[in-house]
Amino acid sequence: MSDGVQRTDGVRLVDKLTRHMLRLNPTFDIQRDVVSSILAKEERANIGVLEPRILSVERDGGVVYSWRGATGTTRIGKYDPHSTENKLLYTFDKQVCVSSCSLNKEETLLAVSLSQCTQEGRFKPVSKCLTLLIEIHPINNTKVLKAVDCKVKVQFLYPKTCRSTVLESHLLLASEDGYVDQYHIALTRQEGYRVVMQNSERLSRERVAEEFIWVQWDSDTQRIFYLTAREKHTLKCVQFYADRNFETVFELPLEMPNIVTSPVRFVNFGYDHYQDLEDEGLRLEVFTSPTGTMCVCYSHPVRWHKDATYTIAFVHQGCSKTFTVSLEQGSAPANFPTVRPIFIHLDYYIVVYMPDQFLHLINCRQQDLLCYSLFLSGADGHIEALCSGRAVVSVSGNRLLDVQAGRIYNMDLNPDFLLELLSSGRPEAQQLAALHCMLVYLQPNPVLELKIINWISENVMSFDAFDQIQEFILASLYRISYQQCVSLDKLLPYSCVFEKKELPVALTAISGVKCTPELLCQPIIKGKAKSLQGYWEELQHVLDRMRYFEAVPCPRFRTSLIKEDWTKLQAAMNSEKKKSPRSHHYIEENTKKVLSMVDTWRLDRRVVPLFQEEDQQQRVLVGLMVDKLREHLNRHLSRLGKKKIDLLVVNYAAKLLELIWHVLELVWQKLKLGPWVLCIKQQGNSEEWAMFHVMFRILEATKGLCLPLPPGYSTLLSVLGVRCLPQHTFLQYVDHGLLQLTEPFVSRLMTDLDNSDANEQLKFSILKRLPEHIDKKVSQRWDHPITSASISREYIGSLLDKHSESKDSALLDYSKSSFYPDFLPLNYLAKVLSNREEQAQNPFEEQENVDVRFVEETALKQTLIKLGFEVK
């Protein structure tokens, strides 16, 4: 096979150039989006070296950057991603070293921190750092905020407000001395367009945080996280509000190892191109999402030829996990002796990437087992754009900033690479993690779904560690239900693994990775956050639910809870003759609700004939599952109300039936099957055998989980079975309960097959295996002397049992007889039966052709056969 594309187990592998777990899409490239604009503004003859550098990314997505001007100046500009236009903000008349820069929302003020540089000039700082506040609408006054011997970072707040004009800005000033101040800057308009500071000599200032060793700015949510280390390490969060107020809303004690506390590390306060790359400070980042998750990620510098250790604290789960990874030997770059993992937030995952070593995709929602996280090493864990030695910064909104290259990337997971991980030869833990990721966390994609179903149809046999069909069903239903109600996260099953009595060893450990779990201290949410809507409310709700579910046994619904009741109901159905007991009426009502929600309005476009019969067994199982799941949710989620829970449960069962139907539709179309499949007379071909195999594996998977199938599924499977299997094998499948002899299937068999010796033997074998109440219904459909005689005997017995024979002779009127006069015994019996029919209801009235005439003809035919005058 070629190096570019190959095929393994039905999964089409992608070109090696794109074989990466993370897809990086450059949304900003300073060479592409900025340099051409700079060249248009500068004198080409004196352009020299531009040195464009990204300084910061503001909340509105605007990129603030600097470059060297043609005349030895330093210029600062902004790129607007919405209009794709560049704007010159300010020009320093000499070369300066900009270590931090921020632009206010109205683009009237520019805050800049300048580091000590070697060049002479007007803005050469006497101190190590000079912090300036500059009016730029138009360029006017400049105010010195700080002149100190430590690093200072600046960041304007971007409050969400309904006012169109805001004449006040708020600036955060974070110092390496371990404090953050907020400056309130009042503005005023002069001459109708000039915006200047009011009373710039006396700006209002408030202390926000102090005595920290690490601080992070979150521009999307307007929060500051910082870490203190007075007696023990405590993570705190300050929330800023639109009304210029702020407060500490969150505290979390952390058990952390010894930390190098100097210098203070700043996260998301722009990027200082003049800092030391071999900074020994703490590497820590906090990631949050609107769904109420919070992850605290930290690590220490890694020396090559030793282990890499990093910790993810899942605040919303109340636990942390410390991972220790053995590094590959001999792969360290000579010019970069110290390296740390890069932490990246991708919705439901935390990505830990160690260049040239490994990529660890850690699941933030399912922390029960390591197998729901994906660990890749070697070539699989390599990302070309993030090679070793690059200064990469994680930016809010699932973005990465490559400082040296001047690029900002949007990131997402590569579904083609995940599909490749499903191929044979991969560890089953990787296969499960990749399948789970595609089904639960990627956005619904019909093309990807078709590829997964094709893979399942080509690899139908269950793996040793997990059943891929069960995983597909449960994970797909979990995603659908979670999108409808987040509260179902801890209650619905999301994987088949937990239905096993013992967890397979292949899913409980990852080679080369050691995991140490620990419990976290309880976080404290205080202040206005308790009554706020949005993230803090959601986090509080998640924490409350987490505490509740830790206190109750088995909060997650397990389908095995249905099995005991289902076994009893099956026994009752097999023993009953006509109707279900009245106690099962509510189960039937559940089923009616479910089937009314199933999408059957496009039946004319469906190719798999389901939902076209009663299928009493599946109807009962559907109703039972609804009843058990409703009972479980009412117990643990009563605050939603009974109507909401009933709707969620009924929709869950309907989506299950639709999902199985959808899978069969896709496989049926792939195999190019048609309506001839339903003809029992013909022998099945290889495509029909493949369809039978897939349907049989779906039956095994759902039976193992005690999940219902669409009505008509058992009939279709039996039709395929009788076409594809030898007769003795087919009967063995029936005897072992693998195939069901449904009434529609047996009726079709009796009418479609002729009475050849082989077919007659098959029909008798099937009739012997039928329950009595079904045998009576279907035997009349077979035009055969034995079945006719059986029906006649049953008819006579039922009719004569109803009345006494004491006065029959007196009631006979031979003058009105229409029966054969030359066979008096039969004539007498026929007349008695005819008289009884007039006095009592025909017990076989639902069988249109069963009456006295039928009995008479059958008796004569049986007599002729016995006497040898007629062959069978």
LUMFI-72143 format. One record per residue (C-alpha): x, y, z. Coordinates in steps of 0.05 Angstrom, whole numbers, plus 32768, in hexadecimal, padded with zeros to 4 digits. Example, Ala and Ser with C-alpha at 12.3 -4.5 7.8 and 13.67 -1.06 7.14 Angstrom:
BEGIN
80F67FA6809C/81117FEB808F/
end
This chain:
BEGIN
800080008000/801580477FF6/802E8073802E/7FF680A58024/7FB6807D802A/7FA880368041/7F6B80108059/7F657FE88099/7F257FC780B3/7EF87FF5808C/7F17803580A7/7F3680618072/7F77807E808C/7F8780C6807C/7FC680E2805D/800180E2808C/8007812D8086/7FC4813580A9/7FCB80FB80DA/7FC781248119/7F9881208153/7F8E816B8156/7F7B81938119/7F9781D9811B/7F74820C80EF/7F9B824F80ED/7F68828780F7/7F9E82BC80FC/7FE382BE80DC/800B82FD80E8/803082F580A6/7FF082EB807E/7FC1831B80A2/7FEE835280BA/803083588094/800F836D8053/7FEB83A58078/802B83BB8099/805083BE8057/801A83EB803C/8025841C8075/8071841C8077/80A484378046/80BB83FA801F/810284158015/810E84178060/80E583DC8077/811E83B58097/8109837D80C7/80C0838380DB/80C183518116/8075834E811C/806083318160/801E831F817F/8015834381C2/7FCF832F81D8/7F8B831481C2/7F50833B81DE/7F0B832281F0/7EED833981AD/7F20830F8188/7F4A834B8173/7F95833D816F/7FC383748189/80098371816A/8049839A8163/807E83A2812E/80BC83CA811F/80AE840680F5/80D8841E80BA/80F8845780E0/810C8431811F/80C984398140/809D84068164/80568403814D/801983E2816C/7FDD83CD8143/7F9D83A38147/7F81836F8118/7F3583698118/7F2283218106/7EDA833580F4/7EED836A80C0/7F33834D80B2/7F4E839580B6/7F8C83AF80D9/7F8E83EF8100/7FCB84168118/7FC284268162/800284498179/804A84568165/8086845C8194/80BB84888174/80F28458818B/80FC840D8191/80DC83F481D1/80D183AE81EE/808683A481F8/807B836E822D/803083788237/7FFA839E8211/7FAE83A48214/7F7A83CE81EE/7F3883E3820E/7EF683CF81F0/7EE7841481D2/7F2E841881B5/7F3C845B81D7/7F7184458209/7FB0841B8202/7FD483FE823E/801D83E98232/805483CC825D/809B83D88244/80D683AD825A/811D83C68262/813F83C8821D/818583D68206/8174840E81D6/8175845781EA/8136847E81E3/810184A98202/80DB846D821E/811884488239/81008433827F/812B844582BA/8109840C82DF/810283C582C6/80BB83D082AE/8095840F829A/8049840B8295/80268440826B/7FDD8453825F/7FD68476821B/7F9B849D81FD/7F95848881B4/7F5284A6819D/7F7584CF8184/7FBC84C6819D/7FC484F681D7/7FDB84F0821F/800684B9823D/800484A78287/8037847E82AC/8013844B82D8/804F842482F3/809B842982F1/80B483ED8318/80EA83B88318/80BC837D830B/8091836682D2/804C838582CA/8013836B829F/7FD883948288/7F92837F8272/7F5383A88265/7F11838B827A/7EDD83808243/7E9A83828269/7E5A836F8245/7E2D83AC8248/7DEF83C48224/7E08840C8221/7E20842381DD/7E51845681F9/7E7A84478237/7EA5847F8253/7ECA84548284/7EFF841E827D/7F1A83ED82AF/7F6383D682AD/7F83839D82D2/7FCB83A482E5/7FED836382FC/80318368831C/806883358324/8069834B836D/802983228375/7FEE83518371/7FB983688340/7F9A83AE8340/7F5E83C7831A/7F60840F82FF/7F1E843282F1/7F2A846582BA/7EF5849982AE/7EF284B58267/7ED484F38248/7EC8850D8202/7EE6854E81EA/7ED7857381AA/7EA4853D8198/7ED685068187/7F12850981B5/7F1084D681EE/7F3E84E88228/7F4784D28270/7F2684FA82A7/7F54850B82E1/7F8B84DE82C8/7FB784F28302/7F8984D08334/7F6E848F8317/7F4284658344/7F6484238357/7F4F83E5837D/7F7783A88393/7F5A83698373/7F8A8332838A/7FCD832D83AE/800182FD83C8/7FFA82CD838D/802F82A3836A/80078298832A/7FCF82BE8307/7FA482B082CA/7F7582DE82A3/7F3782C18281/7F2082F3824D/7EE182CF8238/7EC382CE827D/7EE7830B829B/7F0682E582D5/7F4982E182F8/7F6282A18317/7F9D82A58345/7FC382768374/7FD9828983BA/800A826283E5/8006827F842B/7FF982408455/7FE28213841D/7FD5821C83D3/7F91823A83C5/7F7482498381/7F4782868381/7F1C82A8834B/7F0782F08345/7ECA82FF8319/7EC3834482F9/7E7D835F82EB/7E63839182B9/7E5483C382F1/7E9F83CC82FF/7E9B83A1833D/7EC08361834B/7EC5832D8382/7EE782EC8394/7EB582B68384/7EDB82758387/7F10825483B3/7F2E820F83AD/7F6681F383DA/7F9781CA83B1/7FCA819683C6/800581A8839A/804F8194839B/808681C583AA/808381FE8379/80B7822F8361/809382708374/80C082A28351/80B482C08321/806882C78321/804B82A682E3/801782CC82BA/7FE582A6828D/7FBD82C78256/7FD7830C8264/7FF38311821D/803882F8820C/807B8315821F/80AC830981E7/80E6831C8214/80DC82EB824D/810A82B1825B/80F282738237/810F8246826D/80E2826282A2/80E1823382DE/809F824E82F9/805E82298302/8039820F82C5/7FF0821182D8/7FB0822082B2/7F66822182C3/7F31820F8290/7EE682188298/7EAA820C826B/7E628226826D/7E4881E0827E/7E6681E882C4/7EA981C482BD/7EEA81DD82DB/7F2E81BD82D1/7F6F81D382F3/7FAC81BA82CE/7FF381C082E7/803781A182DC/808181AE82EA/80BB81B582BA/80CF8172829D/8117815D8298/8123812E825E/813080E4826B/810180EA82A8/80B680E382B2/8085811A82A2/8052812782D9/8013815282D4/7FD3815782FB/7F8C816682E4/7F5D817C831C/7F1581708306/7EF381A18335/7EAD8190831B/7EBC81468329/7EDB8151836E/7F1B812B835C/7F5F8133833D/7F8B81048315/7FD681088312/7FF580E882D5/803D80D182D0/805680C0828A/8097809F8279/80BA80C88244/80DD80AB8208/812880AA820C/815680D081DE/8123810081C0/8134814081E5/8148817C81BB/818E819381CC/817B81DD81D0/813E81D481FC/815081AD823B/811181C08262/80CB81B78247/808481B48263/80448196824A/801481C48226/7FCD81C58242/7F9581D18210/7F4A81D4821E/7F1D81B281EA/7ED681B48204/7ECF81708227/7F1981608225/7F5A817A8242/7F94816F8211/7FD881658231/800D816A81FA/8057815D8204/807A816E81C2/809D813181A3/8084810581DC/803A80FB81E6/7FF4811781E0/7FC281078217/7F7981168209/7F588115824F/7F0D810F8255/7EF181458284/7EAC8125828C/7EB880DB8292/7EEF80CF82C4/7EDB808982D9/7F10806582AF/7F4F80788289/7F338057824A/7F068093823D/7F4580BE8235/7F7380B581FA/7FBE80B08202/7FEA80B481C4/803580B081BF/806A80B08189/805280C48144/800980C08159/801480F5818D/803A81258161/801F81688149/804A81878112/803581CF8121/804681C7816B/808B81AB8167/80BD81AD81A0/80D981F181B2/809C821A819C/807F824B81CE/8035823881CC/7FFF825981F5/7FB882408200/7F87827881F1/7F3E82798205/7F0B825D81D5/7F30821C81C3/7F69824381A2/7FB4823E81A2/7FE682768198/802982658179/805282A1818F/808F82988163/806782898124/803482C08133/7FF882928127/7FB78285814C/7F9682418140/7F508227814C/7F5481E08163/7F2881A3815D/7F2E8158815D/7F3D8135811C/7F058102810E/7F2F80E180D7/7F6680D38109/7F3380B8813C/7F18808A8106/7F5E807080FA/7F64805E8143/7F2A802D813A/7F548001810C/7F6C7FBD8122/7FAE7FB98147/7F9E7FF48173/7F967FE981BE/7F4E7FE081D0/7F5280198201/7F64804881C7/7F2C802C819D/7EF9803781D4/7F11807D81E3/7F1080908199/7ECB8073818E/7EB0809481CD/7ECD80D781B9/7EAE80D68173/7E6A80C0818C/7E6380EC81CA/7E8D812B81C0/7E93813B8177/7E5B81618156/7E2881348131/7E44812680EC/7E1E80F780BC/7E5E80E78095/7E8480D480D4/7E4880AD80EE/7E45808580AD/7E90807580B2/7E87805C80FA/7E4C803180E6/7E73801580AB/7EAC800480DA/7E7C7FE18109/7E5C7FBA80D0/7EA17FA280B9/7EB87F928100/7E787F76811F/7E987F44814F/7E9D7F608195/7EE27F7481AE/7EFE7F5281EC/7EF97F908218/7EB97FB081FE/7E7F7FA781CE/7E847FDD8198/7E3A7FD88186/7E257FE181CF/7E55801C81D4/7E38803B8195/7DF1803681AF/7DFD804F81F6/7E2E808681E3/7E0180A181AB/7DC480A281D9/7DED80C38210/7E0180FC81E1/7DBA810781C9/7D9D8107820F/7DD48132822D/7DC7816781F9/7D7E8168820F/7D8C816B825A/7DD181748279/7DB8815882BB/7DB68112829C/7E038111829B/7E0980E782DA/7DCB80BD82D1/7DCB809F828B/7DFB80688274/7E3180808245/7E598041823B/7E4F7FF6823A/7E8D7FE98264/7E6A7FF482A6/7E387FBD8297/7E707F8B829E/7E7A7F6682E0/7EC57F7082DC/7EE97FA682B6/7F1A7F8C8282/7F647F998292/7F6D7FB7824D/7F407FF28261/7F5B800082A7/7FA380138297/7FCC80358261/8012801D8252/80468050826A/8014807B828F/800A807A82DA/7FCB809B82F6/7FC280AF833F/7F7C80C78351/7F6E80F3838E/7F32811683AC/7F2F816183AA/7F1C818F83E3/7ED781AD83DD/7ED981EF83B7/7EB6822C83D3/7E88825683A7/7E75829783CA/7E5E82DF83C0/7E3082F28387/7E4382B38361/7E11828D838C/7DD782B3836F/7DF382BE8329/7DDA829B82EB/7E0C827E82BB/7E4D825A82C9/7E5082608315/7E098249831C/7E17820E82EF/7E5781FC8314/7E3281FE8356/7DFC81D2833A/7E3081A1831F/7E53819E8363/7E1181938387/7DFF815A8358/7E44813C8360/7E3D813A83AC/7DF8811C83A6/7E0D80E58375/7E4980D483A1/7E1980C783DB/7DE7809A83B6/7DF58053839C/7DF580478351/7DDC808A8337/7DEA807782EF/7DB2804E82CF/7DC6800882BC/7D9F7FE18289/7DAA7FA282B1/7D757FBC82E2/7D417FA982AE/7D567F6082A6/7D337F4282E2/7CEF7F6182D2/7CF87F528288/7D047F088296/7CC37F0482BE/7C9C7F288287/7CB87EF98252/7CA27EBC827A/7C5D7EDB8282/7C567EEA8238/7C6B7EA38224/7C387E858252/7BFC7EB18244/7BCB7E9F820D/7BAB7EDF81F5/7BB47F20821A/7BE57F3D824A/7BD07F478293/7BB07F8982A3/7BEC7F9982CF/7C157FA1828F/7BE77FD78274/7C158010828B/7C507FF08266/7C287FF08226/7C1780398231/7C6280498237/7C6F802581F5/7C38804C81D1/7C58808E81E7/7C9C807781CD/7C83805E818A/7C5C809E8180/7C9E80C58184/7CC680988154/7CD280B98112/7CA9808D80E4/7C8C80C380B7/7CBD80B28080/7CAC8069807C/7CA8806D8030/7CF2807E802F/7D07804A8061/7D24800A8044/7D267FDE8082/7CDF7FC68092/7CD87FD480DC/7C9F7FF08106/7C6D7FCB80DB/7C557F98810E/7C427F938157/7C7D7F6A8171/7C617F6181B7/7CA37F4E81D8/7CC77F8C81C2/7C8C7FB881D3/7C8D7F9D821A/7CD97FA78220/7CD27FEF8206/7C9D7FFE823A/7CC57FDC8272/7D0480048262/7CDD80458263/7CBF803282A6/7D02802182C6/7D27805D82AB/7CEE808C82C0/7CF0806F8306/7D3C80798309/7D3980C282F2/7CFF80D28320/7D2980B8835A/7D6780E2834B/7D4E811D8322/7D09812C833E/7D1581788339/7D09817382ED/7CC1815F82F9/7C9B812182E1/7C86813E829E/7CCD8151828B/7CE9810E82A1/7CB280E8827C/7CC3810E823D/7D0E81008245/7D0380B68251/7CD380AC8217/7D0180D281E9/7D3C80A78200/7D18806781ED/7CFF808481AB/7D46809A8198/7D5F805481A9/7D2F80358177/7D3E806A8143/7D898060814C/7D868015813F/7D5880208104/7D88805480E8/7DC3802480EE/7D9D7FEE80C9/7D89801F8093/7DD280338086/7DEC7FEB8085/7DB17FD58059/7DC0800B8026/7E0B7FFC8029/7DFD7FB38018/7DCA7FC87FE2/7D937F9B7FFC/7D4B7F9F7FE3/7D057F867FF2/7D177F417FD7/7D387F33801A/7CF37F288037/7CE57EED8008/7CF27EAD802F/7CF27E817FF1/7D377E987FDA/7D7A7E877FF7/7DA17EC28015/7DDF7EDE7FF4/7E207EF98013/7E037F3F801D/7DC67F248041/7DF47EF9806C/7E1C7F38807E/7DDB7F5B8090/7DC57F2080BB/7E087F2180DE/7E037F6B80EF/7DBB7F648106/7DCC7F278130/7E057F4D8152/7DD67F888160/7DA67F56817F/7DDD7F3A81AB/7DF47F7F81C0/7DAE7F9881D2/7D9D7F5681F4/7DDB7F5E821F/7DC47FA38234/7D7A7F8E8238/7D687FC58206/7D2B7FC181D8/7D2D7FBB818D/7CFE7FDB815A/7CBE7FB3814F/7CC87F858114/7D137F7C8121/7D0B7F338138/7CE07F2280FC/7D127F3F80CA/7D4D7F1C80EC/7D297ED980EA/7D197EE380A0/7D637EF08092/7D757EB580BE/7D497E838099/7D657E9D8056/7DAE7E9B806B/7DB57E62809D/7DAE7E178092/7D6D7DFC80AF/7D8C7DD780E9/7DB67E1480FB/7D797E4180F7/7D547E148127/7D8F7E138157/7D8E7E608158/7D447E5C8169/7D4E7E2881A0/7D847E5381C0/7D577E9081BF/7D827EB5818C/7D4A7EB98158/7D017EC38168/7CC77EA18145/7C9A7EDD8140/7C537ED68127/7C5F7F0080E7/7C9E7ED780D7/7C7C7E9380E0/7C3F7EAA80B9/7C6C7EC0807F/7C917E7E8083/7C517E548080/7C357E798044/7C757E87801B/7C967E42801E/7C797E087FF8/7C6D7DC38016/7CAC7DA17FFE/7CC97D6D802D/7CFF7D9C8047/7CCF7DD78050/7C9A7DAA8070/7CCE7D9180A2/7CE27DDA80B1/7C9A7DEF80BB/7C8B7DB680EB/7CCB7DC48111/7CB77E0D8119/7C6F7DFC812D/7C897DCE8164/7CB17E088181/7C787E3B8182/7C527E4D81C1/7C0C7E3081BF/7BE87E7281B6/7C137E848179/7C107E3E815C/7BC47E428158/7BC77E848133/7BFB7E7280FE/7BEC7E2980F1/7BAD7E3B80C9/7BD97E618098/7BFA7E208082/7BD07DFA804F/7BE17DB48067/7BB47D78807A/7BD37D7180BF/7BC87DBA80D1/7B817DB680B5/7B727D7980DF/7B8F7D9C811D/7B647DD98111/7B267DAE8107/7B317D888147/7B3C7DC9816D/7AFD7DE6814E/7AD27DAA8160/7AEC7DA781A6/7AE07DF081B3/7A9A7DEF8196/7A817DB081B9/7A9E7DC481FD/7A6D7DFE8201/7A2C7DD68203/7A107D95821A/79FF7D6081E5/79BF7D478207/798C7D6281D5/79B57D628195/798C7D2B8173/794C7D50817B/79677D8E815D/797F7D6F811D/79577D7E80DE/79707D5280A6/79417D728074/796B7DB28077/79AE7D8F8074/79DE7DA5803E/7A137D728050/7A277D32802C/79EC7D008038/7A147CC18028/7A437CC78065/7A137CC780A0/7A457CCB80DA/7A677D0880BD/7A237D2480A9/7A0B7D1E80F1/7A497D3F810E/7A467D7880DC/79FD7D8580ED/7A0D7D878138/7A457DB8812D/7A1A7DE380FF/79E47DE68134/7A187DFA8169/7A317E32813C/79EB7E4F813B/79E67E4E8187/7A2D7E63819B/7A627E938182/7A947E728154/7AD47E69817E/7AFD7E70813E/7AD87EAC8122/7B1A7ED2811A/7B2E7E9B80E8/7B017EA980AE/7B047E64808C/7AFA7E3980CB/7AB17E2180CF/7A897DE080C8/7A967DDD807E/7AE17DE0808B/7ADC7DA780BE/7AB37D7C808F/7AE37D858055/7B207D788081/7B017D38809D/7AF27D1D8059/7B377D2D803F/7B587D0C807B/7B2D7CCE8071/7B407CC98027/7B897CCF8039/7B837C98806E/7B607C6A803C/7B957C778008/7B677C987FD6/7B8D7CDB7FD8/7BD57CED7FE3/7BEA7D238013/
end
